[in-house]
């Protein structure tokens, strides 16, 4: 498995803000996709975050 290029460690508040962005549908597609990527890469989630290849 390749080493992660960037380590993403979100706080609970940052995670809630990004989740709100992705669920409301009132933001641009670019911002929504970026928020989804950050949420998937977050190492503080239960599974430890997705690998770079999986994202």
MIZA-613234 format. One line per field, with one value per residue (C-alpha): y, x, z; residue number from 1. Coordinates in nm, 3 decimals, padded with zeros to 5 digits. Example, Ala and Ser with C-alpha at 12.3 -4.5 7.8 and 13.67 -1.06 7.14 Angstrom:
y = c(-00.450,-00.106)
x = c(01.230,01.367)
z = c(00.780,00.714)
num = c(1,2)
END
This chain:
y = c(00.000,00.343,00.605,00.884,01.203,01.428,01.343,01.480,01.498,01.682,01.802,01.713,02.067,02.063,01.724,01.850,02.155,01.944,01.694,01.983,02.111,01.774,01.713,02.052,02.069,02.449,02.468,02.437,02.094,02.173,02.255,01.955,01.715,01.869,01.827,01.461,01.392,01.551,01.346,01.023,01.101,01.193,00.967,01.043,00.846,00.493,00.314,00.545,00.709,00.586,00.534,00.777,00.509,00.437,00.803)
x = c(00.000,00.134,00.199,-00.059,00.051,-00.156,-00.283,-00.633,-00.739,-01.069,-01.216,-01.575,-01.686,-01.506,-01.660,-02.011,-01.962,-01.847,-02.131,-02.379,-02.228,-02.272,-02.628,-02.795,-02.739,-02.710,-02.344,-02.146,-02.051,-01.680,-01.717,-01.939,-01.691,-01.401,-01.595,-01.669,-01.300,-01.197,-01.457,-01.337,-00.970,-01.026,-00.813,-01.029,-01.329,-01.399,-01.223,-00.921,-00.996,-00.979,-00.649,-00.541,-00.598,-00.951,-01.050)
z = c(00.000,-00.093,00.170,00.191,00.019,00.246,00.593,00.656,01.022,01.063,01.391,01.474,01.391,01.053,00.976,01.059,00.837,00.542,00.591,00.590,00.264,00.096,00.213,00.161,-00.215,-00.203,-00.304,-00.627,-00.757,-00.718,-00.347,-00.290,-00.453,-00.260,00.067,-00.016,-00.085,00.246,00.434,00.272,00.343,00.710,00.933,01.239,01.109,01.223,00.937,00.942,00.607,00.251,00.073,-00.198,-00.461,-00.339,-00.348)
num = c(1,2,3,4,5,6,7,8,9,10,11,12,13,14,15,16,17,18,19,20,21,22,23,24,25,26,27,28,29,30,31,32,33,34,35,36,37,38,39,40,41,42,43,44,45,46,47,48,49,50,51,52,53,54,55)
END
